[in-house]
Amino acid sequence: MPSTHNACLVSAVMLAALLLCGLGAPVEIEPTNSPAGDTSGEEDGMPTAPLSGSQVWDLIINQLEGLIKEVKDGFQVTESSLVKYKISSLPAKCPSSNKEACLRWVAEGLETYVVLLKHVEKEYPNSSSLSEVGNNSQGLISQIKGEMGKPGKVKVLTSLQEEQLLQHVNNPDAFHRRMTTLSILQQLRQFLCDNRRKIRQVMMPKYYKQGTTKTQL
């Protein structure tokens, strides 16, 4: 009989294949469009990019933090025990410095997380915050598409692919499902934090030097 660890590894491989099939190949990493020149002194008066400055980012992140606390309070869990439930194939920080490619990456990633929120909703059907996170995420996707030159290129999972994705993260063991739920919420929060910063960088390149961490974004 296969071990739980091996079953998790097989599931992770199948999930990665499903996401690649549904959303296509990863966006190509293209050279940055940042103009050459000195940017010293510009960061202090740095303006806010309309998309990255949208309040919906903070709204979703704050809602997720409340949900994460709610899930953690429901049962004992340590960060070390949570590591093995992390879904490594889920979208993370955009690897491209090209504005259009990065916006597409974030929009497609959010589409995937919105589907995974259905798994979370099954575990917490009475949580009003979950539906708000889903609705606000859809609103953010619309804002992102509004900044794209070709929003029609954003791919979404088909109904069959959604069903397969949810089957892969499901598990008959209640503790396993709760841990997966917590991992999805934490990974979505990190996805939003990382990519809000990345979008600000690609939309306002002249205000950033590669590797700069001085400014709180």
trRosetta pair geometry for C-beta under 8 A, 3 or more apart (Angstrom, degrees):
i j d omega theta_ij theta_ji phi_ij phi_ji
2 6 4.7 -113 -177 84 102 127
2 7 5.5 123 117 -58 119 87
2 10 7.8 2 166 -6 157 139
3 6 4.7 95 58 9 82 100
3 7 6.9 -143 97 -6 44 87
4 7 5.5 -56 -148 37 33 114
4 8 6.4 38 152 -23 66 103
4 176 7.9 -137 -160 -93 125 135
5 8 5.8 -55 -154 32 31 112
5 9 6.7 30 150 -19 64 104
5 84 7.6 -63 -119 -166 85 134
6 9 5.5 -52 -151 33 37 113
6 10 6.5 36 153 -18 67 103
7 10 5.8 -52 -149 36 33 110
7 11 6.3 34 152 -19 65 107
8 11 5.6 -55 -147 38 31 113
8 12 6.3 35 153 -24 65 105
8 84 6.9 38 140 163 166 96
8 85 7.9 -95 -143 -104 136 51
9 12 5.7 -52 -148 32 31 113
9 13 6.6 31 154 -18 63 103
10 13 5.8 -55 -153 34 32 111
10 14 6.4 28 153 -15 66 108
11 14 5.8 -58 -148 40 32 110
11 15 6.1 34 154 -22 67 108
11 168 5.5 149 -166 -170 92 85
11 169 7.9 129 168 -85 126 38
12 15 5.7 -54 -146 35 29 113
12 16 6.4 33 154 -21 63 104
12 87 6.8 -172 -120 -142 88 65
12 88 6.3 38 -163 37 126 97
12 89 6.2 158 -174 -13 76 115
13 16 5.8 -53 -151 33 30 111
13 17 6.6 28 152 -16 63 106
14 17 5.7 -55 -150 37 33 112
14 18 6.3 36 151 -23 65 106
14 168 5.8 -158 101 -122 110 128
15 18 5.6 -53 -148 34 32 114
15 19 6.4 30 156 -17 66 104
15 87 6.5 -74 121 -160 157 112
15 89 5.1 158 107 58 98 144
15 165 7.0 83 -137 -135 85 69
15 168 4.7 159 -81 143 93 148
15 169 7.2 76 -104 -59 135 81
16 19 6.0 -56 -149 36 30 107
16 20 6.4 28 155 -16 64 108
16 88 7.7 -16 -75 89 116 83
16 89 3.5 -137 -87 -115 80 140
17 20 5.8 -57 -148 39 31 110
17 21 6.2 31 154 -20 65 109
18 21 5.7 -58 -148 37 29 112
18 22 6.1 20 158 -14 65 111
18 161 6.5 153 -177 -155 98 89
18 164 5.6 -161 -134 117 138 121
18 165 5.8 175 133 -83 142 77
18 168 6.6 -156 9 -20 155 155
19 22 5.9 -58 -140 41 29 106
19 23 5.9 -14 176 18 68 113
19 89 5.7 161 23 149 141 111
19 90 7.5 -169 -91 -103 162 40
19 91 7.9 -163 -174 -44 140 80
19 112 6.5 34 -129 -125 108 142
19 165 7.5 83 -71 -108 77 114
20 23 7.0 -71 -126 55 19 80
20 24 7.4 -61 -175 118 52 9
20 25 7.0 29 -159 -96 91 43
21 161 7.2 -160 98 -119 103 123
22 112 7.9 126 96 -97 134 101
22 155 7.1 161 146 137 65 118
22 157 4.4 -3 -170 -107 140 82
22 158 7.1 -141 -132 12 98 76
22 161 4.3 126 -99 -174 123 153
22 165 7.7 -22 -23 -56 160 122
23 108 5.0 110 -149 178 126 129
23 111 7.9 151 -99 75 117 122
23 112 6.9 -44 -53 -61 140 119
23 155 5.0 153 -138 87 56 120
23 157 7.3 -42 -56 -66 82 76
24 155 5.6 121 -4 10 112 161
26 95 7.2 26 166 34 128 129
26 105 7.9 32 -162 -114 73 109
27 94 7.3 -6 50 -154 136 92
27 95 7.3 171 71 56 93 89
27 96 5.2 -65 112 -27 121 140
27 98 7.8 -142 156 59 125 114
27 101 4.2 139 177 -173 135 102
27 102 7.5 -170 97 -70 163 37
27 104 6.2 133 -87 82 134 113
27 105 5.0 -85 -2 -69 139 106
28 96 7.1 71 92 -97 42 125
28 101 6.7 -98 58 -127 64 147
29 95 5.2 -64 -87 125 111 101
29 96 5.0 -155 -119 -97 55 71
29 97 7.5 52 -165 8 78 76
29 98 8.0 166 -160 1 35 104
29 101 8.0 170 -104 129 30 155
30 96 5.8 35 25 -153 78 106
30 97 6.8 -123 79 59 69 74
30 98 4.0 36 57 -43 123 129
30 101 6.2 140 11 2 116 152
31 97 7.0 -46 155 67 25 119
31 98 7.9 66 63 -64 38 94
32 97 3.8 -46 -91 130 79 147
32 98 7.7 -144 -110 -62 36 53
32 202 8.0 -131 -136 -116 84 78
32 205 6.5 150 176 -139 105 137
32 210 7.3 -138 -28 -74 165 117
33 97 7.1 -174 7 131 68 96
33 98 6.9 88 -23 -116 106 58
33 99 7.0 -39 22 -17 139 99
33 202 7.8 73 36 -158 105 75
33 205 5.8 -175 84 -11 77 165
34 97 7.5 -56 -19 167 100 131
34 205 3.8 -142 -97 166 77 123
34 206 6.7 157 -151 -76 78 45
34 208 7.1 -96 -113 75 135 85
34 210 7.6 -157 24 -47 163 92
35 205 7.0 124 8 103 67 114
35 206 5.7 1 41 -94 104 97
37 206 7.6 -3 66 -144 116 96
39 42 4.9 -75 -175 30 74 127
39 43 7.2 71 143 -41 101 87
39 206 6.3 174 -106 167 115 62
39 207 6.4 147 -164 -138 130 25
39 208 7.2 -54 147 37 170 9
39 209 5.9 -168 48 -50 132 92
41 44 6.7 -42 -169 16 46 110
42 45 6.8 -81 -166 55 44 85
42 46 6.5 76 141 -79 74 80
42 206 7.2 -70 142 131 166 87
42 207 5.5 -134 123 -122 118 72
43 46 5.2 -12 -153 -40 42 119
43 207 6.2 120 -95 -175 64 89
43 212 7.7 -144 -90 165 145 146
43 214 6.2 57 144 90 164 124
43 215 5.1 -134 -170 -65 118 123
46 204 7.4 107 -166 141 102 148
46 207 4.9 97 -126 -160 111 141
46 215 6.4 17 18 -135 155 152
47 204 7.4 -165 70 -121 85 148
48 52 7.0 -139 -175 84 78 89
48 53 3.6 80 158 -83 119 142
48 200 8.0 -56 -153 -127 59 116
49 52 4.5 52 70 30 109 104
49 53 5.8 166 71 -12 48 98
49 199 7.1 -153 93 129 147 87
49 200 5.1 -179 22 -125 129 69
49 203 4.4 92 -141 99 151 131
49 204 5.1 -139 -64 -28 113 116
50 53 6.0 -72 -138 46 16 106
50 54 7.0 43 155 -54 57 86
50 147 8.0 172 81 -89 107 120
51 54 5.9 -28 -163 -15 34 114
51 143 6.0 151 -131 147 88 108
51 144 6.7 91 -156 -98 132 57
51 147 5.2 -26 -64 -51 143 152
51 199 6.0 -92 105 152 118 134
51 203 6.5 163 42 -60 115 168
52 57 7.2 13 -163 -30 47 156
52 196 5.4 121 -146 -174 87 73
52 197 7.6 103 -150 -86 131 19
52 199 4.8 173 -75 95 105 104
52 200 3.8 -177 141 -70 178 88
52 203 6.6 -172 -13 40 116 136
52 217 7.6 -48 165 178 133 104
53 200 7.9 94 -43 -100 72 109
54 57 5.9 109 81 -11 81 93
54 140 7.3 158 100 -118 143 84
54 143 5.9 31 -75 176 170 164
55 58 5.6 -54 -163 42 59 109
55 59 5.9 65 140 -29 79 106
56 59 5.2 -52 -144 36 37 120
56 60 6.3 35 159 -18 69 102
56 136 5.6 179 -161 -173 99 99
56 139 5.8 -140 -134 102 151 115
56 140 5.0 -171 121 -77 134 94
56 143 6.9 163 37 -2 147 152
57 60 6.3 -61 -154 36 25 103
57 61 6.2 19 155 -14 64 113
57 140 7.1 104 -73 -117 62 132
57 192 6.1 162 -153 177 83 109
57 196 4.9 87 -149 -103 148 137
58 61 5.7 -58 -141 42 31 111
58 62 6.0 30 161 -19 67 109
59 62 6.2 -59 -149 37 23 107
59 63 6.5 21 154 -17 61 109
59 136 5.7 -136 108 -151 119 151
60 63 5.7 -58 -149 38 31 112
60 64 6.2 32 154 -21 67 106
60 133 5.8 97 -142 -138 83 75
60 136 4.9 -171 -76 112 96 130
60 137 6.2 99 -119 -70 141 75
60 140 6.8 -40 -27 -32 147 143
60 192 6.1 -154 98 -123 121 162
61 64 5.7 -54 -148 35 30 112
61 65 6.5 33 153 -22 64 103
61 189 5.9 98 -136 -143 74 85
61 192 5.5 -156 -76 103 95 139
61 193 6.6 94 -115 -66 132 85
62 65 5.7 -50 -148 32 33 113
62 66 6.7 34 153 -17 62 103
63 66 5.8 -56 -156 35 33 112
63 67 6.5 31 150 -17 66 107
63 129 5.2 177 -165 -170 100 103
63 132 5.9 -141 -135 99 154 113
63 133 5.0 -168 115 -78 135 93
63 136 7.2 134 17 33 152 150
64 67 5.5 -56 -147 38 35 111
64 68 6.1 39 154 -23 68 104
64 133 6.4 99 -68 -119 78 134
64 185 5.6 168 -161 -173 93 89
64 188 6.2 -150 -122 94 144 106
64 189 4.4 -178 122 -79 145 103
64 192 7.6 159 6 23 153 143
65 68 5.7 -48 -144 33 31 113
65 69 6.5 33 155 -17 62 104
65 189 6.8 104 -63 -122 69 143
66 69 5.8 -55 -151 36 31 111
66 70 6.4 35 150 -23 64 107
66 129 6.1 -124 93 -144 122 162
67 70 5.4 -52 -148 34 34 116
67 71 6.4 32 155 -18 67 103
67 120 7.8 35 173 177 139 138
67 124 7.8 171 -151 70 102 167
67 127 6.9 74 -118 -176 102 148
67 129 5.6 -165 -69 110 102 133
67 130 6.8 103 -111 -76 139 76
67 133 7.2 -30 -25 -42 149 147
67 185 5.5 -138 105 -142 116 143
68 71 5.9 -53 -148 36 31 108
68 72 6.3 27 155 -16 65 109
68 182 6.7 91 -137 -147 74 79
68 185 5.1 -179 -79 124 84 130
68 186 6.1 93 -115 -73 129 78
68 189 7.0 -31 -43 -27 138 149
69 72 5.8 -58 -144 40 30 110
69 73 6.1 31 157 -23 65 108
70 73 5.9 -57 -148 34 26 110
70 74 6.8 33 151 -30 59 105
70 124 7.7 76 121 -125 129 152
70 127 7.4 130 118 -114 161 128
70 129 8.0 150 -2 45 153 146
71 74 5.7 -55 -161 21 34 118
71 124 7.6 -91 -85 -52 91 139
71 178 6.8 167 -167 -172 103 89
71 181 6.1 -161 -132 112 144 111
71 182 4.8 -178 126 -89 143 92
71 185 6.7 159 5 25 149 154
72 75 7.8 -104 -162 58 29 55
72 77 5.8 -110 -132 49 76 115
72 182 6.8 97 -66 -125 73 130
74 178 7.2 -130 96 -154 126 135
75 175 7.4 -148 150 -124 163 84
75 178 6.2 51 33 138 141 157
77 81 6.1 -132 -159 74 69 120
77 82 6.0 66 170 -62 113 103
77 179 6.9 165 -122 -106 131 86
77 182 6.7 88 144 48 173 179
78 81 4.7 88 58 9 85 101
78 82 7.0 -149 94 -11 44 89
79 82 5.5 -56 -148 33 34 116
79 83 7.1 56 153 -44 63 88
80 83 6.1 -31 -163 -4 35 116
81 84 7.2 -52 -176 24 43 101
81 179 7.6 -94 132 -127 95 131
82 85 5.7 -70 -165 42 52 108
82 86 7.1 73 141 -48 76 86
82 179 6.4 -165 -121 -158 68 96
82 182 6.4 -88 -130 107 120 125
82 183 6.3 170 -176 -80 95 89
82 186 7.6 54 163 18 141 160
83 86 5.8 -33 -165 -7 41 116
85 176 7.6 180 -112 -155 119 64
85 179 4.3 -144 -85 141 168 108
85 180 5.6 -130 -174 -80 115 54
85 182 7.4 57 101 67 142 94
85 183 4.5 -147 119 -45 98 143
86 183 5.3 -162 -97 -151 44 123
86 187 6.9 131 -147 -69 83 120
87 90 4.7 71 101 -22 106 110
87 169 7.1 -30 -85 -105 144 110
87 180 7.6 60 -46 -147 111 87
87 183 6.2 121 -7 132 85 127
87 184 7.1 25 11 -83 129 71
87 187 6.6 -71 48 -28 91 169
90 109 7.8 88 169 -153 76 93
90 112 6.9 174 -145 124 81 133
90 113 7.5 75 -165 -80 119 85
90 116 7.7 -6 -116 -41 126 162
90 184 7.8 166 -91 -122 162 67
90 187 5.4 63 88 152 149 147
90 191 7.6 -86 137 -68 109 133
91 105 7.1 163 -156 173 127 82
91 108 7.1 153 -79 101 153 83
91 109 3.2 -131 102 -123 161 108
91 112 6.0 129 -2 49 116 140
91 113 7.5 -91 46 -39 110 99
91 191 6.2 70 101 -130 88 130
92 109 8.0 -149 -2 -134 16 143
92 187 7.7 -78 -95 -166 79 96
92 190 7.4 -23 -140 115 82 110
92 191 6.3 -120 -131 -101 37 82
92 194 6.8 1 170 72 71 160
93 191 7.6 -158 -65 -131 49 53
93 194 4.0 -94 -91 153 99 136
93 195 6.2 -174 -128 -66 58 74
93 198 6.0 143 -165 -46 91 144
94 101 7.6 141 -172 120 120 81
94 102 4.3 88 155 -138 159 83
94 105 4.3 123 -114 89 103 147
94 106 6.1 -51 -56 -52 124 86
94 195 5.7 88 -11 -118 101 97
94 198 5.0 164 45 134 107 156
94 199 7.9 87 18 -59 143 69
94 202 8.0 -49 96 -23 142 144
95 105 7.8 -174 25 -126 65 163
96 101 4.2 -56 117 105 166 125
96 102 5.1 -147 80 -65 99 80
96 105 6.6 163 26 -24 114 143
96 202 7.8 42 112 -98 78 146
97 102 7.3 12 -133 -50 11 128
97 201 7.6 -73 -136 122 83 111
97 202 5.9 180 -168 -102 51 100
97 205 7.8 77 177 -107 103 122
98 101 4.1 56 80 22 112 114
98 102 6.2 170 79 -16 54 89
98 202 7.0 29 106 -151 12 130
99 102 6.0 -66 -147 38 23 108
99 103 6.3 20 160 -17 64 108
99 202 4.7 165 -92 148 64 110
99 203 6.1 98 -124 -83 113 61
100 103 5.9 -55 -146 36 29 109
100 104 6.4 28 155 -17 63 108
100 148 6.1 94 -137 -144 77 81
100 149 5.6 -40 -106 24 124 105
100 150 7.0 45 -161 31 126 91
101 104 5.8 -57 -150 38 30 112
101 105 6.3 36 151 -25 64 106
102 105 5.4 -49 -147 31 34 116
102 106 6.5 29 156 -16 65 104
102 195 7.7 171 177 -152 96 94
102 198 6.1 -147 -163 137 132 111
102 199 6.4 175 133 -95 122 65
102 202 4.9 140 35 14 157 169
103 106 6.0 -57 -149 37 31 107
103 107 6.3 30 154 -18 65 109
103 144 5.3 169 -166 -178 91 95
103 145 7.9 147 157 -85 114 32
103 147 5.8 -144 -126 90 148 107
103 148 5.0 -171 114 -81 140 95
103 199 7.0 83 -87 -121 72 105
104 107 5.8 -56 -145 38 30 111
104 108 6.2 24 160 -14 66 109
104 148 6.7 94 -65 -119 77 136
104 153 6.0 -33 -120 100 133 107
104 154 5.7 -155 -140 -90 78 76
105 108 6.2 -62 -148 40 24 105
105 109 6.1 24 155 -20 62 112
105 195 7.7 -152 104 -127 102 129
106 109 5.6 -55 -144 37 29 114
106 110 6.3 31 157 -20 64 105
106 144 5.8 -142 94 -137 112 152
106 195 4.7 146 -108 174 116 144
106 198 7.9 177 -66 78 123 118
106 199 6.6 -13 -32 -66 162 118
107 110 5.9 -56 -150 35 28 110
107 111 6.6 33 150 -23 62 103
107 141 5.3 100 -143 -144 82 82
107 144 4.6 -169 -75 105 99 137
107 145 6.0 93 -118 -62 147 80
107 148 7.5 -39 -24 -44 150 141
107 151 7.8 -162 -139 -144 174 81
107 154 4.6 -56 114 -127 133 134
108 111 5.5 -48 -151 29 35 116
108 112 6.8 37 151 -19 64 101
108 154 5.7 -161 -64 -156 81 80
108 155 5.8 28 -116 57 118 74
108 156 7.5 -149 -128 -81 71 50
109 112 5.7 -54 -157 33 35 112
109 113 6.5 29 150 -14 67 106
109 191 6.0 -160 149 -170 132 134
109 195 7.4 174 65 -54 148 163
110 113 5.6 -54 -145 40 37 110
110 114 6.2 45 153 -27 67 102
110 137 5.4 -175 -173 -178 109 102
110 140 6.4 -138 -143 92 161 111
110 141 5.1 -161 97 -77 137 100
110 144 7.6 147 17 12 145 152
110 191 7.8 169 -78 131 66 132
111 114 5.7 -50 -150 29 30 115
111 115 7.0 32 151 -18 60 101
111 141 6.6 90 -64 -116 78 144
111 154 7.3 143 -31 164 141 108
111 155 7.9 -159 67 99 159 50
111 156 4.8 -122 -173 -116 147 84
111 157 6.9 166 139 2 109 84
112 115 5.9 -54 -160 31 35 111
112 116 6.6 28 148 -15 66 107
112 157 6.9 95 -100 -26 68 120
112 165 7.6 -144 -153 -152 83 158
113 116 5.4 -56 -147 40 39 112
113 117 6.5 54 151 -34 67 94
113 137 6.8 -125 94 -158 109 153
113 184 7.4 149 -144 -176 82 93
113 187 7.9 -157 -110 102 114 95
113 188 4.7 119 -154 -108 139 109
113 191 6.7 -162 -60 61 148 159
114 117 5.6 -40 -155 16 33 118
114 134 5.7 101 -145 -141 86 81
114 137 5.2 -175 -84 107 100 136
114 138 6.6 84 -117 -65 147 81
114 141 7.8 -39 -37 -36 142 141
115 118 6.1 -41 -179 9 44 114
115 157 5.9 6 -62 41 157 140
115 162 5.0 -136 -142 -133 127 93
115 165 5.8 43 130 89 135 145
115 166 7.0 -120 160 -56 95 95
116 119 5.5 -35 -170 21 58 114
116 120 7.1 57 138 -15 70 98
116 165 7.1 -90 -76 145 77 119
116 166 7.6 178 -111 -92 48 72
116 169 6.6 58 -134 9 95 169
116 184 5.0 -157 146 -148 126 133
116 188 7.7 -166 79 -62 125 120
117 120 5.1 -49 -154 36 49 116
117 121 6.2 56 146 -26 72 100
117 130 6.3 160 -178 -173 106 95
117 133 6.4 -167 -131 99 143 113
117 134 5.1 -175 105 -81 156 101
117 137 7.6 172 -27 22 151 154
117 184 7.4 178 -82 145 48 132
117 188 7.9 50 -71 -74 95 162
118 121 5.4 -47 -145 33 35 116
118 122 6.8 43 152 -26 61 97
118 162 7.8 55 25 178 152 108
118 166 6.0 -46 89 -102 117 131
119 122 5.9 -49 -159 24 33 113
119 123 7.2 24 148 -10 61 104
119 166 5.6 -176 -68 -137 97 85
119 169 5.2 -34 -107 99 163 127
119 170 6.7 -144 -128 -73 110 74
119 177 7.8 -144 174 -160 100 91
119 180 7.1 -64 145 120 137 115
119 181 6.7 -152 123 -94 95 78
119 184 6.7 139 74 -32 120 168
120 123 5.9 -62 -160 39 38 107
120 124 6.3 -21 160 31 74 104
120 130 6.0 -167 113 -134 111 128
120 181 4.9 121 -113 -144 76 95
120 184 5.9 -137 -59 84 113 136
120 185 6.6 104 -111 -58 144 97
121 124 6.6 -80 -133 67 29 69
121 125 6.2 66 167 -101 70 54
121 127 7.4 -133 -122 54 62 103
121 130 5.2 159 -91 140 82 147
121 131 7.5 74 -110 -65 123 73
121 134 8.0 -2 -58 -40 128 139
122 125 6.8 10 -140 -65 23 91
123 177 5.9 175 -87 140 122 110
123 178 6.3 150 -156 -95 144 63
123 181 4.9 -68 38 -80 160 153
124 127 4.1 22 141 -11 114 125
124 130 6.1 148 91 -38 112 143
124 181 7.5 123 -10 -169 106 148
127 130 4.3 76 99 -8 112 108
127 131 7.7 164 104 -4 71 78
128 131 6.1 -55 -162 37 46 106
128 132 6.5 46 144 -20 71 108
129 132 5.4 -60 -152 39 37 115
129 133 6.3 43 151 -25 70 101
130 133 5.7 -49 -150 30 33 112
130 134 6.6 31 152 -16 63 104
131 134 5.6 -52 -150 37 36 114
131 135 6.2 34 153 -17 67 106
132 135 5.7 -54 -142 40 32 108
132 136 6.0 28 159 -15 66 110
133 136 6.0 -58 -142 42 26 107
133 137 6.1 30 156 -24 63 108
134 137 5.7 -55 -147 33 27 113
134 138 6.6 27 154 -18 62 103
135 138 5.8 -53 -153 34 32 111
135 139 6.6 34 148 -19 64 104
136 139 5.3 -50 -150 35 37 116
136 140 6.4 40 150 -21 66 101
137 140 5.6 -50 -149 34 34 112
137 141 6.5 41 149 -23 64 100
138 141 5.5 -47 -150 31 35 116
138 142 6.7 38 150 -19 63 101
139 142 5.7 -52 -154 33 35 113
139 143 6.6 35 148 -19 65 103
140 143 5.5 -51 -150 35 37 113
140 144 6.3 39 151 -21 67 103
141 144 5.7 -54 -149 35 32 112
141 145 6.4 31 153 -18 65 105
141 154 7.9 140 -172 169 103 159
142 145 5.8 -53 -146 37 31 111
142 146 6.4 39 151 -27 62 105
143 146 5.5 -53 -154 29 32 118
143 147 7.1 25 151 -15 62 102
144 147 6.0 -61 -161 34 36 107
144 148 6.8 39 145 -31 66 105
144 199 8.0 -95 -118 -117 100 146
145 148 5.4 -51 -151 21 41 119
145 151 3.7 72 -165 -137 94 129
145 154 6.3 -79 -98 -7 105 149
146 151 7.4 25 -55 -73 26 144
147 203 7.6 -39 -176 -105 142 129
148 151 4.4 129 72 -72 125 72
148 153 7.8 -138 164 42 140 99
148 154 7.4 164 15 -41 175 111
150 153 4.7 45 123 -8 108 115
151 154 5.9 -24 -175 -2 60 114
157 161 4.0 -133 -167 97 98 119
157 162 4.9 132 115 -60 125 74
157 165 6.5 -33 -150 -15 164 140
158 161 4.6 93 49 9 75 103
158 162 7.0 -131 95 -7 39 86
159 162 5.6 -51 -149 32 31 115
159 163 6.5 32 153 -20 63 104
160 163 5.7 -54 -152 34 33 113
160 164 6.4 31 152 -17 65 106
161 164 5.6 -52 -146 38 34 112
161 165 6.2 40 153 -23 65 105
162 165 5.7 -55 -149 34 29 113
162 166 6.5 23 156 -14 64 107
163 166 6.0 -59 -149 39 28 107
163 167 6.4 32 152 -22 64 108
164 167 5.6 -54 -148 34 32 114
164 168 6.5 33 154 -23 65 105
165 168 5.9 -57 -154 31 30 111
165 169 6.9 10 157 -4 64 106
166 169 6.2 -63 -147 43 34 98
166 170 6.2 43 153 -35 66 108
167 170 5.6 -54 -146 24 31 117
169 180 5.5 155 -178 173 93 141
169 184 7.4 55 -166 -66 150 127
170 177 6.9 5 -150 -107 52 105
171 176 4.1 -67 102 106 151 128
171 177 5.3 -159 56 -62 92 77
171 180 6.8 139 7 -13 121 143
172 176 8.0 39 63 50 43 129
173 176 4.0 70 83 9 108 114
173 177 6.8 177 90 -13 56 83
174 177 5.7 -56 -150 35 32 111
174 178 6.5 31 154 -19 66 105
175 178 5.8 -56 -150 36 32 111
175 179 6.4 31 153 -18 66 107
176 179 5.8 -56 -148 37 30 110
176 180 6.3 31 153 -19 64 107
177 180 5.7 -54 -148 37 31 112
177 181 6.3 39 150 -25 63 104
178 181 5.4 -50 -150 32 33 118
178 182 6.5 33 152 -18 64 103
179 182 5.7 -51 -150 35 33 111
179 183 6.4 35 151 -20 64 106
180 183 5.5 -54 -147 36 33 114
180 184 6.4 37 153 -22 65 103
181 184 5.9 -54 -151 31 29 111
181 185 6.6 25 154 -15 63 106
182 185 5.9 -57 -151 37 32 110
182 186 6.3 26 155 -15 67 110
183 186 5.9 -59 -145 41 30 108
183 187 6.0 26 159 -17 66 111
184 187 6.0 -59 -143 40 26 107
184 188 6.2 27 157 -20 63 108
185 188 5.9 -55 -147 35 28 110
185 189 6.5 30 154 -19 62 106
186 189 5.7 -52 -150 34 32 113
186 190 6.4 28 154 -15 65 106
187 190 5.7 -53 -146 39 34 109
187 191 6.1 43 151 -27 65 105
188 191 5.4 -49 -145 33 32 118
188 192 6.5 32 156 -18 64 103
189 192 6.0 -57 -154 35 30 109
189 193 6.4 26 153 -16 65 108
190 193 5.7 -54 -145 38 34 111
190 194 6.0 28 160 -15 68 110
191 194 6.3 -60 -144 40 23 106
191 195 6.0 0 167 -1 62 118
192 195 6.4 -68 -135 47 22 97
192 196 6.0 30 164 -28 63 108
193 196 6.2 -52 -146 27 22 111
193 197 6.9 16 157 -11 56 108
194 197 6.1 -68 -165 38 29 109
194 198 6.3 23 148 -18 68 112
195 198 5.0 -48 -136 39 44 114
195 199 6.0 50 160 -24 70 99
196 199 6.0 -52 -148 34 27 110
196 200 6.7 28 151 -18 60 105
196 217 7.1 160 113 134 91 110
197 200 5.8 -56 -154 34 31 112
197 201 6.6 31 150 -20 64 106
197 217 4.3 97 -117 99 90 152
198 201 5.5 -55 -153 34 35 114
198 202 6.4 21 156 -10 69 106
199 202 6.1 -59 -141 42 32 100
199 203 5.9 19 163 -10 68 116
200 203 6.2 -65 -138 45 24 103
200 204 6.1 -26 176 30 64 110
200 217 5.6 177 58 -158 154 120
201 204 7.1 -83 -134 60 16 72
201 205 6.7 53 165 -99 60 59
201 208 5.0 -18 -137 8 86 170
202 205 6.5 9 -143 -66 29 94
204 207 4.8 -1 140 21 107 119
204 208 7.1 102 102 -11 80 102
205 208 6.1 -82 -155 45 42 99
208 212 5.6 -157 -158 43 73 128
209 212 4.5 98 60 -41 82 119
212 215 6.9 32 136 12 112 93
